[in-house]
Amino acid sequence: MTSPVDSSWGRPRPLHARKFFVPILLGATLFDRIAACVGALFGIGLTALVCGIAFNGVHFPLVPLLVAPMGASAVLLFAVPASPLAQPWSIVGGNTVSALVGITAVHFIPDPITAAAVAVALAIGAMSLLRCLHPPGGAAAITAVLGGPAVLAAGYQFAFVPVGLNSALLVLLGWLFHKLSRRHAYPHVAPPPPVNLHGTADVPPQNRLGFRPEDVDKALEDLGEVLDVDRGDLDHLLRRVELHALGRAHGDLTCGEIMSRDIICINWDTAPNVAQEMLFSHSVQTLPVVDEHERVLGCVGLRELVQFGGHMTDIMSEAAIAKPDTPACELIEWFAEEAAQAVVIVDDQCRLEGMVTSTDLLVALSRSAIRT
């Protein structure tokens, strides 16, 4: 058995039957899978409970207070919360809009089978136009058509109660669950594209070599497939792949090997004008700020020190911190994306051990490349 032609190579690839049974959910750990089960239990159970309490004793058409599409929405919300299809507007908008489309279809098309087919087709179109594509929306559209006399009697109200209400409650509970579990940020926000932090017209350093955003767009064009991943997430993933590949090539190079050890630092109570004099006299760009136990509290540079009048702990910025055994290549992200002047190296108690500047890293990687 063969698969369709691979557009990137122009020839068919063998497809083994056993691959149909291999999970395709990338990046999920065992804990993530268990958390998804617990989240669905929490989300669906409380959604049904809240709706039951809210409408207890209220004269309401005999429609279900929890509709079946919520089960599919819960799978996306708790198992793949980073998916564009699982975001709040996708869930609430997709389900509600699809239910409205289904109710409209059943009003104009007498045959239920035809009405169901038309409802799903139009629901896909409506969700796409409104940027709220959500697979369970197709089920919501069919439920509106084939839900029986109670759903027909409810009319357009069915789209808002229970469908819209169920969706909104589920999203709220999903947000609360992910916030408490601290495994995923929800709603998911894709990393922004690299920008030039200096405010000039130059291309950001990350885009001067290697691939660029337009290369990602072209590759997606060549692939000819719709992927369930945000464009920004894909770009960020590929850049992480580049960093890990570079780290593998220079994997034996650690921060402890290339760091400076005789570090000029200041205490938390040093006066800003004294710190500025130390910057100039030692020709350095960054001074770590430490407490009486040599624990790093932050760092200051000329940018912070021009804010005279404040205490050192008020004007210092957060330090970029790494451990001596951290692979040196991991610092590239700090220098390129965070515009750090130096990375402070600390021990397990956050005591100052050394510092790596961009110059230190550049020289070390150059020598490592020559050895390789």
C-alpha positions as CSV (number, residue, x, y, z in Angstrom):
1,M,0.0,0.0,0.0
2,T,1.3,3.5,-0.8
3,S,0.4,6.9,0.3
4,P,-0.4,9.8,-2.0
5,V,2.5,11.5,-3.8
6,D,4.8,13.4,-1.4
7,S,4.7,17.0,-2.9
8,S,8.2,17.7,-1.6
9,W,9.8,14.8,-3.4
10,G,7.4,14.0,-6.2
11,R,7.2,10.2,-5.6
12,P,5.0,7.9,-3.5
13,R,6.2,6.7,-0.1
14,P,5.5,3.3,1.5
15,L,2.8,3.4,4.2
16,H,2.7,0.6,6.7
17,A,-0.6,-0.3,8.3
18,R,0.9,-0.2,11.8
19,K,1.5,3.5,11.5
20,F,-2.3,4.1,11.6
21,F,-2.1,3.1,15.3
22,V,0.9,5.3,16.3
23,P,-0.1,8.4,18.3
24,I,0.5,11.6,16.4
25,L,0.1,14.0,19.3
26,L,3.6,15.5,19.4
27,G,5.2,16.8,22.6
28,A,2.7,15.2,25.0
29,T,4.1,13.6,28.1
30,L,2.4,11.0,30.2
31,F,1.6,13.7,32.8
32,D,0.0,15.8,30.0
33,R,-2.3,12.9,29.0
34,I,-3.3,12.3,32.6
35,A,-3.9,16.0,33.1
36,A,-6.1,16.1,30.0
37,C,-8.3,13.3,31.4
38,V,-8.6,15.1,34.8
39,G,-9.3,18.4,33.0
40,A,-12.1,16.9,30.9
41,L,-13.6,15.3,34.1
42,F,-13.4,18.7,35.8
43,G,-14.7,20.7,32.8
44,I,-17.6,18.6,31.7
45,G,-18.7,17.7,35.2
46,L,-18.8,21.3,36.4
47,T,-20.4,22.6,33.2
48,A,-23.3,20.2,33.6
49,L,-23.5,20.9,37.3
50,V,-23.6,24.7,36.8
51,C,-26.2,24.5,34.0
52,G,-28.3,22.2,36.1
53,I,-28.3,24.5,39.1
54,A,-28.8,27.6,36.9
55,F,-32.0,26.3,35.3
56,N,-33.4,24.3,38.2
57,G,-37.1,25.2,38.4
58,V,-36.9,27.5,35.4
59,H,-39.6,27.1,32.7
60,F,-37.3,26.1,29.9
61,P,-37.9,24.0,26.7
62,L,-37.0,20.4,27.3
63,V,-33.6,20.6,25.6
64,P,-30.5,19.0,27.1
65,L,-28.6,21.2,29.4
66,L,-25.3,19.7,28.2
67,V,-25.0,19.0,24.5
68,A,-22.8,16.3,22.9
69,P,-20.4,18.6,21.0
70,M,-19.0,19.8,24.4
71,G,-17.3,16.4,24.7
72,A,-15.3,17.0,21.5
73,S,-14.6,20.6,22.6
74,A,-13.2,19.2,25.9
75,V,-10.8,16.9,24.0
76,L,-9.3,19.9,22.2
77,L,-9.4,22.2,25.2
78,F,-7.6,19.9,27.6
79,A,-5.5,17.6,25.4
80,V,-4.2,20.2,22.8
81,P,-4.7,23.6,24.4
82,A,-2.2,25.2,22.1
83,S,-4.1,24.3,19.0
84,P,-5.7,27.2,17.1
85,L,-8.9,25.1,17.1
86,A,-9.0,25.1,20.9
87,Q,-8.9,28.8,21.6
88,P,-11.7,30.6,23.4
89,W,-13.2,32.3,20.3
90,S,-12.9,29.0,18.4
91,I,-14.9,27.1,21.0
92,V,-17.5,29.7,21.9
93,G,-17.9,31.2,18.4
94,G,-17.5,27.9,16.5
95,N,-20.1,26.1,18.4
96,T,-22.6,29.0,18.6
97,V,-22.3,30.0,15.0
98,S,-22.6,26.4,13.8
99,A,-25.7,25.9,15.9
100,L,-27.3,29.1,14.4
101,V,-26.5,27.7,10.9
102,G,-28.0,24.4,11.7
103,I,-31.2,26.0,13.0
104,T,-31.5,28.1,9.9
105,A,-30.9,25.1,7.7
106,V,-33.7,23.1,9.3
107,H,-36.2,26.0,8.9
108,F,-35.6,26.2,5.2
109,I,-34.9,22.6,4.2
110,P,-37.6,20.0,5.1
111,D,-35.6,16.9,4.5
112,P,-33.4,16.3,7.7
113,I,-30.6,14.5,5.9
114,T,-30.2,17.2,3.3
115,A,-30.5,19.9,6.0
116,A,-27.8,18.2,8.1
117,A,-25.4,18.0,5.1
118,V,-26.1,21.7,4.2
119,A,-25.7,22.8,7.8
120,V,-22.3,21.2,8.2
121,A,-21.1,22.6,4.9
122,L,-22.3,26.1,5.7
123,A,-21.0,25.9,9.3
124,I,-17.5,25.2,8.0
125,G,-17.8,28.2,5.7
126,A,-19.1,30.5,8.4
127,M,-16.5,29.4,11.0
128,S,-13.7,30.0,8.5
129,L,-14.9,33.4,7.6
130,L,-15.3,34.4,11.3
131,R,-11.9,32.9,12.2
132,C,-13.5,30.5,14.7
133,L,-13.0,27.1,13.0
134,H,-13.8,24.4,15.6
135,P,-14.4,20.7,14.6
136,P,-17.1,20.1,17.2
137,G,-19.0,22.9,15.5
138,G,-20.0,20.4,12.8
139,A,-21.6,18.3,15.5
140,A,-23.3,21.4,16.9
141,A,-24.8,22.0,13.5
142,I,-26.1,18.4,13.1
143,T,-27.5,18.5,16.7
144,A,-29.5,21.6,15.8
145,V,-30.9,19.7,12.8
146,L,-31.5,16.2,14.2
147,G,-31.9,17.1,17.9
148,G,-35.6,16.3,17.9
149,P,-38.8,18.2,18.7
150,A,-37.4,19.9,21.8
151,V,-34.5,21.5,19.9
152,L,-36.9,22.5,17.1
153,A,-39.2,24.1,19.6
154,A,-36.4,26.0,21.2
155,G,-35.5,27.6,17.9
156,Y,-32.6,30.1,17.8
157,Q,-32.5,30.0,21.6
158,F,-30.9,26.6,21.4
159,A,-27.7,28.2,19.9
160,F,-27.2,30.4,22.9
161,V,-28.7,28.1,25.7
162,P,-27.4,25.5,26.0
163,V,-24.8,25.6,23.2
164,G,-23.3,29.0,23.8
165,L,-23.6,28.8,27.6
166,N,-22.0,25.3,27.6
167,S,-19.1,26.6,25.5
168,A,-18.5,29.7,27.6
169,L,-18.6,27.7,30.8
170,L,-16.2,25.1,29.4
171,V,-13.7,27.7,28.3
172,L,-13.8,29.5,31.7
173,L,-13.2,26.2,33.5
174,G,-10.5,25.3,31.0
175,W,-8.7,28.6,31.7
176,L,-9.0,28.0,35.4
177,F,-7.7,24.4,35.1
178,H,-4.7,25.3,33.0
179,K,-3.9,28.2,35.3
180,L,-4.0,26.0,38.4
181,S,-2.1,23.1,36.8
182,R,0.6,25.5,35.4
183,R,1.3,23.1,32.5
184,H,0.0,25.3,29.7
185,A,-0.7,28.9,29.2
186,Y,-4.4,29.3,28.1
187,P,-5.5,31.0,26.0
188,H,-2.4,30.2,24.0
189,V,-0.4,33.1,22.6
190,A,2.1,32.2,19.8
191,P,5.6,33.7,20.3
192,P,5.9,36.9,18.4
193,P,8.3,37.0,15.4
194,P,11.8,38.3,16.0
195,V,12.1,42.1,16.0
196,N,15.0,44.5,15.9
197,L,15.2,45.8,19.5
198,H,17.3,48.7,18.5
199,G,14.5,50.4,16.5
200,T,16.5,50.5,13.2
201,A,15.5,49.2,9.8
202,D,17.9,46.2,9.9
203,V,16.7,42.7,9.8
204,P,16.7,41.1,13.4
205,P,19.9,39.2,14.1
206,Q,18.0,35.9,14.2
207,N,16.8,36.4,10.6
208,R,20.1,37.4,9.0
209,L,21.3,33.8,8.7
210,G,19.3,30.6,8.3
211,F,15.7,30.6,7.4
212,R,13.4,33.6,7.4
213,P,9.6,33.9,7.9
214,E,9.0,34.0,4.2
215,D,10.9,30.7,3.9
216,V,8.3,29.1,6.3
217,D,5.5,30.5,4.2
218,K,7.0,29.1,1.1
219,A,7.5,25.7,2.7
220,L,3.9,25.6,3.8
221,E,2.9,26.5,0.2
222,D,5.1,23.6,-1.1
223,L,3.5,21.2,1.5
224,G,0.0,22.0,0.3
225,E,-1.5,20.9,3.6
226,V,-3.5,22.7,6.3
227,L,-1.6,22.2,9.6
228,D,-3.2,22.5,13.0
229,V,-0.4,24.8,14.4
230,D,-0.1,28.5,14.6
231,R,2.3,30.1,12.2
232,G,4.2,31.8,15.0
233,D,4.5,28.5,16.9
234,L,5.9,26.8,13.8
235,D,8.5,29.6,13.3
236,H,9.5,29.4,17.0
237,L,9.7,25.6,16.8
238,L,12.1,25.7,13.8
239,R,14.3,28.2,15.5
240,R,14.5,26.0,18.6
241,V,15.5,23.1,16.3
242,E,18.3,25.2,14.9
243,L,19.6,26.0,18.4
244,H,19.5,22.4,19.5
245,A,21.3,21.3,16.3
246,L,24.0,24.0,17.1
247,G,24.1,22.8,20.7
248,R,24.7,19.2,19.5
249,A,27.6,20.3,17.3
250,H,29.2,22.1,20.2
251,G,27.6,20.0,23.0
252,D,30.8,19.7,25.0
253,L,31.1,23.5,25.5
254,T,29.7,24.7,28.7
255,C,29.3,28.1,30.4
256,G,31.7,27.1,33.1
257,E,34.5,26.7,30.5
258,I,34.1,30.0,28.8
259,M,33.0,32.3,31.7
260,S,35.0,35.1,33.2
261,R,35.6,34.3,36.9
262,D,37.0,37.6,38.4
263,I,33.8,39.5,38.2
264,I,33.3,43.2,39.0
265,C,30.1,43.4,40.9
266,I,28.3,45.8,43.2
267,N,26.3,45.4,46.4
268,W,22.6,46.1,46.7
269,D,23.3,49.3,48.6
270,T,25.9,50.8,46.2
271,A,25.2,54.4,45.1
272,P,24.3,54.7,41.4
273,N,27.0,57.2,40.8
274,V,29.6,54.9,42.2
275,A,28.3,52.0,40.1
276,Q,28.6,54.2,37.0
277,E,32.2,55.1,37.8
278,M,32.9,51.4,38.1
279,L,31.4,50.7,34.7
280,F,33.7,53.3,33.0
281,S,36.8,52.5,35.0
282,H,36.6,48.7,34.2
283,S,35.3,49.1,30.7
284,V,32.4,46.7,31.3
285,Q,28.8,47.0,30.2
286,T,27.0,45.1,33.0
287,L,27.5,44.9,36.7
288,P,25.8,42.1,38.7
289,V,24.1,43.3,41.9
290,V,24.6,40.9,44.9
291,D,23.5,40.7,48.5
292,E,25.7,40.2,51.5
293,H,25.9,36.4,50.7
294,E,27.0,36.9,47.1
295,R,23.6,35.9,45.8
296,V,22.7,37.6,42.6
297,L,19.7,40.0,42.9
298,G,19.8,41.6,39.4
299,C,22.2,43.6,37.2
300,V,22.7,47.1,36.0
301,G,24.2,48.8,33.0
302,L,24.4,52.3,31.8
303,R,20.8,52.3,30.8
304,E,19.7,51.6,34.3
305,L,22.2,53.9,36.0
306,V,21.1,57.0,34.1
307,Q,17.9,56.8,36.3
308,F,19.6,58.6,39.2
309,G,17.7,59.2,42.4
310,G,16.5,55.6,43.0
311,H,17.9,52.9,45.2
312,M,20.0,50.2,43.4
313,T,17.3,47.6,44.0
314,D,14.8,49.9,42.4
315,I,16.7,50.6,39.2
316,M,18.3,47.2,38.6
317,S,16.9,44.9,35.9
318,E,16.4,41.1,36.1
319,A,19.6,39.3,35.4
320,A,20.0,36.7,32.6
321,I,21.1,33.6,34.7
322,A,22.6,30.3,33.8
323,K,24.5,27.5,35.6
324,P,28.2,26.5,34.9
325,D,27.0,23.2,33.3
326,T,24.6,25.0,31.0
327,P,25.5,24.4,27.3
328,A,27.1,27.6,26.0
329,C,24.9,27.5,22.8
330,E,21.8,28.1,24.9
331,L,23.0,31.6,25.6
332,I,22.5,32.6,22.0
333,E,18.8,33.1,22.6
334,W,19.5,35.5,25.4
335,F,21.9,37.6,23.4
336,A,19.8,37.6,20.2
337,E,16.2,37.7,21.5
338,E,16.5,39.4,24.9
339,A,19.3,41.8,23.9
340,A,21.2,40.8,27.1
341,Q,24.7,42.3,27.4
342,A,25.9,39.4,29.6
343,V,24.7,36.3,31.2
344,V,25.5,35.8,34.9
345,I,26.6,32.3,35.9
346,V,25.5,31.2,39.4
347,D,25.6,28.1,41.5
348,D,22.6,26.2,43.0
349,Q,22.2,28.8,45.7
350,C,22.2,31.6,43.1
351,R,25.6,32.8,44.3
352,L,27.8,34.6,41.7
353,E,30.3,32.3,40.0
354,G,31.1,34.1,36.7
355,M,29.8,35.9,33.7
356,V,29.6,35.2,29.9
357,T,29.5,38.1,27.5
358,S,28.5,37.9,23.8
359,T,32.2,38.3,23.0
360,D,33.1,35.4,25.2
361,L,30.6,33.2,23.4
362,L,31.6,34.4,19.9
363,V,35.3,33.6,20.5
364,A,34.5,30.2,22.1
365,L,32.1,29.1,19.3
366,S,34.7,30.2,16.7
367,R,37.4,28.1,18.3
368,S,35.1,25.2,18.7
369,A,34.1,25.3,15.1
370,I,37.8,25.4,14.0
371,R,38.4,22.3,16.2
372,T,35.4,20.5,14.7
